[in-house]
Structures are given as C-alpha cells and as structure tokens.
Amino acid sequence: MRIITRTVLILSVVSLLADIASEMLYPVIPVYLKEIGFSVFLIGVLEGVVQFTAGISKGYFGKWSDEMGFRLPFVKLGYFLSAVSKPLMATFTYPLWIFFVRTIDRLGKGVRTAARDALLSREATKETKARVFGFHRSMDTAGAAIGPTVALLFLYFYPGEYSTLFYIAFIPGMLSVFLIFLLKEKKNPVSTMGKGNFFSFFRYWKIANPEFRKIVPGLLLFALFNSSDIFLLLITKETIGNNTITLLGSTFNADTITIAAYIFYNLVYALASYPMGILADKLGFKRVVIFGLILFTIVYGGFAFKPSVPLIFILFSIYGIYAAATEGVIKAWITNLSHNQDTATAIGFYTSCESMSTLFASIIAGAIWTSLGSSYTFIITAVISLVVVLYFSLIIKAK
C-alpha cells in the first residue's frame, strides 16, 4: 500500500508554501513588535489572544466540516485568510490593527486545521497514520526552515527593513491557495452529533473514546505552561545581548543569530518528523510522546540558565526533535481514537482546548518574565513538563 498518496503530497506542499510565508515573519514579529512599541507582556497577550482565536475556531469549523461531510472548502478559505493577512501586517502600526490582522491570520489556521488533518487521516490506516502525519509535518517544517532563511538573507542585505518582508510573504502564501484547487474529494460520512451553537463541539467529550479522555487532560496541562515559541526567541536575543559572532569574515548580531537558531531548529524538526512517525507506528504513540516531553524539559531547563551561543544551537536542535516526537504523533494518536465521521470534531475539540490553554500560557509567561525575570519562566515550565511525563507514564496504559 502506498503511504504517501497524491492528496497527502499536495497537502504537504501546500503546508510547505504556507509555512514559508508564515515562518518568514515568525522570528521577525517579536523584533518588529518591540520596535513599534510593544512590551514583552503585551506581546504575550497578543500571541495568547490570537492563538486562542485560532484554537476556539478549530473546534467550530471542525464540527461544521463533519456536519457537511466536506473538508476542502474549509482548507481553501483558511489558507486564503492567512495569505492575505501578511501584507496587511505592515500597513499600519496601531496596536488594535496589529491585533486585528494577527487574528485574521490565526483565524485562517483555525478554519483549515481540523478539516485538513481529517483529510490526512482518511488517507492513512491506523498502522501508517503517524508516518502520514510525520511526512506532512516534515514538509510543513521544511517551509518553516526556508522562510526564516529568506528573512535572514533579506535582513542581512537590508537591515531593519521588516515591513518589506510582510509583502514578500504574500507570494508563497497565495501559491499555497492555488495548489489546493488541484484536489478533489468525495463526500465523507456525516457526523451523527447533530447541529448546535458555536461551542457545541464540546459535546464531543461525552461520546469520546475513554482513552481520549485520559490523554487530553495531560496534554492540556502541558499546554497551559507551554507558551509561544516567541519567548524562546526573546530569551535567545536577551542571552546574546550586544555580543556578535564573526564567521567567514562576516559579523552577526543578536537578531541574525536568533533567526539562524530558529532556522536550525526547523531543519532538525523537518528531518526528524518522518522518522519519529515511523517510531510511533512501531513502538506506540505514548512512548514517543513521553520521549519528546523529556527533551522539552531539557531544553527549557537549559535556557533558564542563559546558555552560550553554541549551547543555544544544541538546545534548539533538541527542541526540534521534541517537536517531531509530539506534534504529528499526537494528532495521529487522537485521530486513531476517533470515528471517521467525527475526526475533524475530535481534532478540533483537542486543538481548541489546547489553544485556550495556550492563551493563559503566553499571558502567564509574559507576566512571570516581567515580574520575576526570564529564567523563572523557563524553570516553571520545565517542572510542569516533568509532571506531565509522570502522568503519562503512570495513568496512560496504552503503548
């Protein structure tokens, strides 16, 4: 049986292009926001709010997709919203405008995610699901490595020209939208949950697999303290400070080193995602996820003590393996525990709850950073991660 089907390949290339657009801007956004007057706390609030918007909408649009029995309309609209938001970010610098545009961008993610993942799930069997999601994550994350590389090269030749990058990012964003029109789908089995209001997807908890109801609380506790990656970028820049590195006759400052470290993380993430999917299909989801959480603990514990530049790159590489061992594997795990007609609802339920936790995580991280300092933010997160490792080890019986 062919594991990587035409649909999986096209969706993966779509994600690659969309992530080139998004990740071209991701390491630049905290620097850009600070330049236009945002404090670290306000950045935390912004990231928490937009992630919450994306998350809560994943549940609604996921359930709507199951009710209709179609996925592609949501995938098309979602990627389009994210694409058009890119140039709008540079149009004005008013805080409310920035909140509005970032919300449109993340709403696009909310519209498409559950439907897209349901499409991926349908292309796999229970025995190959982690590999399918792993391949998709590898392509998605390759885009996340290419995007910052473009940003790094651009800023090297045009220092401080952040606004122009937002316009450049529009190009791969729209290319991803056009590619989706190559896909066709047959109507899927329709959900038996019935229609309801915006929050009716929460009813899924009542009919969910018992194993699902054990896994999700542990994941949500972790999400409650796992703040936006922007905080990793901020502590990297803070740790480097005014120091520079000279390599091959060129001098690199904190901004450039931070973006380079983020690129390196995404390269490792991309390369490790499919192998981690293979391991999860063979050894079991639980073991691979626990391994990833242990790596996360090491990374956050390491950043708490202001590492040297070489150690920063080592920690980011470990962080890439953590992401590869958790992101796609968790989605494969969840879809394996759901029925075909409710797959998007199951994914939407989990990702909505996760994003609500992320709202508080980013706000909490910003508040701890502002009041106690950056080190405490990372120490507390590392401790919580260990607690979740114990929960999965002792409570979850599946492999």
C-alpha positions as CSV (number, residue, x, y, z in Angstrom):
1,M,0.0,0.0,0.0
2,R,1.3,3.5,-0.9
3,I,1.7,5.5,2.3
4,I,2.2,9.0,0.8
5,T,-0.7,9.4,-1.6
6,R,-1.3,12.2,-4.1
7,T,-3.6,14.0,-1.6
8,V,-1.0,13.7,1.2
9,L,1.7,15.0,-1.1
10,I,-0.3,18.0,-2.3
11,L,-1.5,19.0,1.2
12,S,2.1,18.7,2.4
13,V,3.4,21.0,-0.4
14,V,0.6,23.4,0.4
15,S,1.7,23.5,4.0
16,L,5.3,23.9,2.9
17,L,4.5,27.1,0.9
18,A,2.1,28.5,3.6
19,D,4.8,27.9,6.2
20,I,7.4,29.7,4.1
21,A,5.1,32.7,4.2
22,S,4.3,32.4,7.9
23,E,7.7,31.5,9.2
24,M,9.4,34.1,7.1
25,L,7.7,36.5,9.5
26,Y,7.6,34.5,12.8
27,P,11.1,35.2,14.1
28,V,10.8,38.8,12.9
29,I,7.5,39.6,14.5
30,P,8.7,39.9,18.2
31,V,11.5,42.2,17.0
32,Y,9.1,44.2,14.8
33,L,6.6,44.5,17.6
34,K,9.1,45.7,20.1
35,E,10.3,48.3,17.5
36,I,6.8,49.7,17.2
37,G,6.3,49.9,20.9
38,F,5.0,46.6,22.2
39,S,6.2,45.4,25.6
40,V,7.1,41.8,26.3
41,F,3.9,41.5,28.4
42,L,1.8,42.9,25.5
43,I,3.5,40.6,23.1
44,G,2.5,37.7,25.4
45,V,-1.1,39.0,25.5
46,L,-1.2,39.4,21.7
47,E,0.2,35.9,21.0
48,G,-2.1,34.3,23.6
49,V,-5.2,36.1,22.2
50,V,-4.5,35.2,18.5
51,Q,-3.7,31.6,19.4
52,F,-6.9,31.4,21.4
53,T,-8.9,32.7,18.4
54,A,-7.3,30.1,16.1
55,G,-7.9,27.4,18.6
56,I,-11.5,28.0,19.6
57,S,-12.4,28.3,15.9
58,K,-10.8,24.9,15.1
59,G,-13.5,23.2,17.1
60,Y,-16.3,25.1,15.5
61,F,-15.1,24.7,11.9
62,G,-14.0,21.1,12.6
63,K,-17.5,20.2,13.7
64,W,-19.0,22.1,10.8
65,S,-16.8,20.2,8.4
66,D,-18.1,16.9,9.9
67,E,-21.7,18.1,9.6
68,M,-21.2,18.9,5.9
69,G,-19.1,15.9,5.1
70,F,-16.7,18.0,3.2
71,R,-13.1,19.3,4.0
72,L,-11.8,21.2,1.0
73,P,-14.0,24.4,1.3
74,F,-12.5,25.0,4.8
75,V,-9.0,24.2,3.7
76,K,-9.2,26.7,0.8
77,L,-10.7,29.5,2.9
78,G,-8.3,29.0,5.8
79,Y,-5.2,29.3,3.7
80,F,-6.6,32.3,1.8
81,L,-7.2,34.2,5.1
82,S,-3.7,33.6,6.3
83,A,-2.2,34.6,2.9
84,V,-4.0,38.0,2.7
85,S,-3.1,38.9,6.3
86,K,0.6,39.0,5.5
87,P,0.8,42.4,3.7
88,L,-1.8,43.9,6.0
89,M,0.5,43.5,8.9
90,A,2.8,46.2,7.6
91,T,0.1,48.6,6.5
92,F,-0.3,50.3,9.9
93,T,1.4,50.0,13.3
94,Y,-1.5,50.8,15.6
95,P,-1.8,48.1,18.3
96,L,-5.5,47.4,17.6
97,W,-4.7,47.0,13.8
98,I,-1.9,44.5,14.7
99,F,-4.3,42.6,16.9
100,F,-6.9,42.5,14.1
101,V,-4.5,41.3,11.4
102,R,-2.8,38.7,13.5
103,T,-6.3,37.5,14.4
104,I,-7.2,37.1,10.7
105,D,-4.0,35.2,10.2
106,R,-4.7,32.8,13.0
107,L,-8.4,32.5,12.2
108,G,-7.3,31.1,8.8
109,K,-5.4,28.5,10.7
110,G,-8.5,27.7,12.8
111,V,-10.7,27.4,9.7
112,R,-8.4,24.9,7.9
113,T,-6.6,22.8,10.5
114,A,-9.2,20.3,11.6
115,A,-10.5,19.8,8.1
116,R,-7.0,19.4,6.6
117,D,-6.0,16.9,9.3
118,A,-9.2,14.9,8.8
119,L,-8.2,14.7,5.1
120,L,-4.8,13.4,6.0
121,S,-6.3,10.9,8.5
122,R,-8.6,9.5,5.8
123,E,-5.6,8.8,3.6
124,A,-3.9,6.6,6.2
125,T,-4.6,3.4,8.1
126,K,-4.2,3.0,11.8
127,E,-0.9,1.4,11.2
128,T,0.5,4.2,9.0
129,K,-1.1,7.3,10.5
130,A,1.9,8.5,12.4
131,R,4.0,8.3,9.2
132,V,1.5,10.3,7.2
133,F,1.3,13.0,9.8
134,G,5.0,12.8,10.2
135,F,5.6,13.4,6.5
136,H,3.2,16.3,6.5
137,R,5.0,17.8,9.5
138,S,8.3,17.3,7.8
139,M,7.2,19.3,4.7
140,D,5.4,21.9,6.8
141,T,8.5,22.4,8.8
142,A,10.8,22.5,5.8
143,G,8.8,25.6,4.9
144,A,9.4,26.8,8.4
145,A,13.2,26.5,7.8
146,I,13.1,28.1,4.3
147,G,11.0,31.0,5.4
148,P,13.4,32.3,8.1
149,T,16.3,31.7,5.8
150,V,14.8,34.1,3.3
151,A,14.2,36.5,6.1
152,L,17.8,36.1,7.3
153,L,19.3,36.8,3.9
154,F,17.0,39.7,3.3
155,L,17.8,41.4,6.6
156,Y,21.5,40.8,6.1
157,F,21.4,42.9,2.9
158,Y,18.6,45.2,4.1
159,P,18.9,45.6,7.9
160,G,15.8,46.8,9.6
161,E,13.5,46.5,6.6
162,Y,11.0,44.4,8.4
163,S,7.9,45.8,6.6
164,T,9.0,44.7,3.1
165,L,9.2,41.1,4.3
166,F,5.4,41.1,5.0
167,Y,4.8,41.9,1.3
168,I,7.2,39.3,0.1
169,A,5.5,36.6,2.3
170,F,2.2,37.2,0.4
171,I,3.7,35.4,-2.7
172,P,4.2,31.8,-1.3
173,G,1.0,32.3,0.7
174,M,-1.1,32.7,-2.4
175,L,0.7,29.9,-4.2
176,S,-0.4,27.5,-1.5
177,V,-4.0,28.6,-2.1
178,F,-3.8,27.9,-5.8
179,L,-2.4,24.4,-5.2
180,I,-5.4,23.3,-3.2
181,F,-7.6,23.6,-6.3
182,L,-5.8,20.5,-7.7
183,L,-7.5,18.4,-5.0
184,K,-11.0,16.8,-5.2
185,E,-12.9,14.9,-2.6
186,K,-16.0,12.7,-2.3
187,K,-18.5,13.4,0.4
188,N,-17.4,11.9,3.8
189,P,-19.7,10.2,6.3
190,V,-21.8,12.9,8.0
191,S,-21.4,13.4,11.8
192,T,-24.2,12.0,14.0
193,M,-23.7,14.6,16.7
194,G,-26.2,16.9,15.2
195,K,-26.1,20.7,14.8
196,G,-25.6,23.2,17.6
197,N,-24.2,26.6,18.6
198,F,-20.6,27.8,18.2
199,F,-19.5,25.8,21.3
200,S,-21.4,22.6,20.5
201,F,-18.2,20.8,19.6
202,F,-17.5,20.5,23.4
203,R,-20.3,17.8,23.4
204,Y,-17.7,15.5,21.7
205,W,-16.3,14.9,25.2
206,K,-19.4,12.8,26.2
207,I,-19.0,10.4,23.3
208,A,-15.2,10.3,23.1
209,N,-13.1,7.2,23.4
210,P,-12.2,6.6,27.1
211,E,-8.5,6.6,26.2
212,F,-9.0,10.0,24.5
213,R,-10.4,11.4,27.8
214,K,-7.3,10.2,29.6
215,I,-4.8,11.6,27.1
216,V,-6.3,15.1,26.6
217,P,-6.1,16.3,30.3
218,G,-2.3,15.5,30.4
219,L,-1.8,17.3,27.1
220,L,-3.8,20.3,28.2
221,L,-1.8,20.7,31.5
222,F,1.3,20.8,29.4
223,A,-0.2,23.3,27.0
224,L,-1.2,25.5,30.0
225,F,2.5,26.3,30.6
226,N,3.9,25.8,27.1
227,S,3.9,29.4,25.9
228,S,4.5,30.7,22.4
229,D,7.9,29.9,20.8
230,I,8.3,33.7,20.6
231,F,9.5,33.5,24.2
232,L,12.3,31.2,23.1
233,L,13.3,33.7,20.5
234,L,13.2,36.5,23.1
235,I,15.4,34.8,25.6
236,T,17.8,33.9,22.9
237,K,18.1,37.5,21.9
238,E,18.3,38.6,25.6
239,T,21.1,36.0,26.3
240,I,23.2,37.1,23.4
241,G,22.6,40.8,24.1
242,N,25.1,43.1,22.3
243,N,27.5,40.3,21.6
244,T,28.4,39.5,18.0
245,I,29.9,36.5,16.2
246,T,32.3,36.8,13.3
247,L,32.2,33.9,10.8
248,L,33.9,33.7,7.5
249,G,34.6,37.4,7.6
250,S,31.0,38.4,8.4
251,T,29.7,39.7,11.7
252,F,26.4,38.6,13.0
253,N,24.4,40.4,15.7
254,A,21.7,39.0,18.1
255,D,18.9,39.4,15.6
256,T,20.7,37.4,13.0
257,I,21.9,34.7,15.4
258,T,18.3,34.3,16.8
259,I,16.8,33.8,13.3
260,A,19.7,31.4,12.4
261,A,19.0,29.3,15.6
262,Y,15.3,29.2,14.7
263,I,16.1,28.0,11.2
264,F,18.4,25.3,12.6
265,Y,15.5,24.2,14.9
266,N,13.1,23.9,12.0
267,L,15.7,21.9,9.9
268,V,16.1,19.4,12.7
269,Y,12.3,19.3,13.2
270,A,11.7,18.7,9.4
271,L,14.4,15.9,9.2
272,A,13.2,14.2,12.4
273,S,9.4,14.2,11.8
274,Y,9.1,11.3,9.5
275,P,11.5,9.0,11.4
276,M,9.6,9.9,14.6
277,G,6.4,8.9,12.8
278,I,7.9,5.5,11.9
279,L,8.9,5.0,15.5
280,A,5.5,5.9,16.8
281,D,3.8,3.5,14.3
282,K,6.2,0.7,15.5
283,L,6.7,1.4,19.2
284,G,3.5,3.2,20.1
285,F,2.4,6.8,20.4
286,K,2.8,7.0,24.2
287,R,6.4,6.1,24.3
288,V,7.4,8.6,21.6
289,V,5.4,11.4,23.2
290,I,7.0,10.8,26.6
291,F,10.4,10.9,24.9
292,G,9.5,14.2,23.4
293,L,8.3,15.7,26.7
294,I,11.6,14.7,28.4
295,L,13.5,16.5,25.6
296,F,11.3,19.6,26.1
297,T,12.2,19.6,29.8
298,I,15.9,19.6,29.0
299,V,15.5,22.5,26.6
300,Y,13.6,24.7,28.9
301,G,15.8,23.9,31.8
302,G,18.8,24.7,29.7
303,F,17.5,28.1,28.6
304,A,16.8,29.1,32.1
305,F,20.5,29.3,32.8
306,K,21.4,31.6,29.9
307,P,23.4,29.3,27.7
308,S,26.3,30.2,25.4
309,V,25.8,30.6,21.7
310,P,27.0,27.0,20.8
311,L,24.7,25.6,23.5
312,I,21.8,27.7,22.2
313,F,22.1,25.9,18.9
314,I,22.3,22.5,20.7
315,L,19.2,23.2,22.7
316,F,17.3,24.3,19.5
317,S,18.3,21.1,17.8
318,I,16.9,19.1,20.8
319,Y,13.8,21.2,20.7
320,G,13.4,20.2,17.0
321,I,13.4,16.5,18.0
322,Y,10.9,17.2,20.8
323,A,8.6,18.9,18.2
324,A,9.0,16.0,15.8
325,A,8.2,13.5,18.6
326,T,5.0,15.2,19.6
327,E,3.2,17.5,17.1
328,G,2.3,15.0,14.3
329,V,2.3,12.0,16.7
330,I,-0.3,13.5,19.0
331,K,-2.6,14.2,16.0
332,A,-2.2,10.7,14.7
333,W,-2.9,9.4,18.2
334,I,-6.1,11.4,18.5
335,T,-7.4,10.6,15.1
336,N,-6.8,6.9,15.8
337,L,-9.2,7.2,18.7
338,S,-12.0,8.8,16.7
339,H,-14.6,7.6,14.2
340,N,-14.3,8.8,10.5
341,Q,-17.4,10.9,10.7
342,D,-16.2,12.8,13.8
343,T,-12.4,13.0,13.0
344,A,-12.4,16.8,12.4
345,T,-14.5,17.4,15.6
346,A,-12.1,15.3,17.6
347,I,-9.1,17.2,16.3
348,G,-11.0,20.5,16.7
349,F,-12.0,19.7,20.3
350,Y,-8.4,18.9,21.3
351,T,-6.8,21.9,19.5
352,S,-9.5,24.3,20.7
353,C,-8.9,23.3,24.3
354,E,-5.1,23.4,23.7
355,S,-5.3,26.9,22.3
356,M,-7.4,28.1,25.3
357,S,-4.6,26.7,27.5
358,T,-2.0,28.5,25.3
359,L,-3.8,31.8,25.8
360,F,-3.1,31.5,29.5
361,A,0.3,30.0,28.9
362,S,1.5,33.1,26.9
363,I,-0.1,35.5,29.3
364,I,1.4,33.7,32.3
365,A,4.8,33.5,30.7
366,G,4.7,37.2,29.9
367,A,3.7,38.1,33.5
368,I,6.4,35.9,35.1
369,W,9.0,37.3,32.8
370,T,8.0,40.8,33.6
371,S,7.8,40.3,37.4
372,L,10.4,37.7,38.2
373,G,12.7,37.5,35.2
374,S,13.1,35.2,32.2
375,S,14.8,32.4,34.0
376,Y,11.8,31.7,36.2
377,T,9.5,31.5,33.2
378,F,11.6,28.6,31.8
379,I,12.2,26.8,35.1
380,I,8.5,26.6,36.0
381,T,7.6,25.3,32.5
382,A,10.3,22.6,32.8
383,V,8.9,21.4,36.1
384,I,5.4,21.2,34.7
385,S,6.7,19.2,31.8
386,L,8.1,16.6,34.2
387,V,4.8,16.4,36.0
388,V,3.1,15.6,32.6
389,V,5.8,12.9,31.9
390,L,4.8,11.2,35.2
391,Y,1.1,11.5,34.4
392,F,1.6,9.8,31.0
393,S,3.9,7.1,32.5
394,L,1.5,6.2,35.4
395,I,-2.0,6.9,34.1
396,I,-2.0,6.0,30.3
397,K,-1.8,2.3,29.8
398,A,-1.5,2.2,26.0
399,K,1.9,2.0,24.5
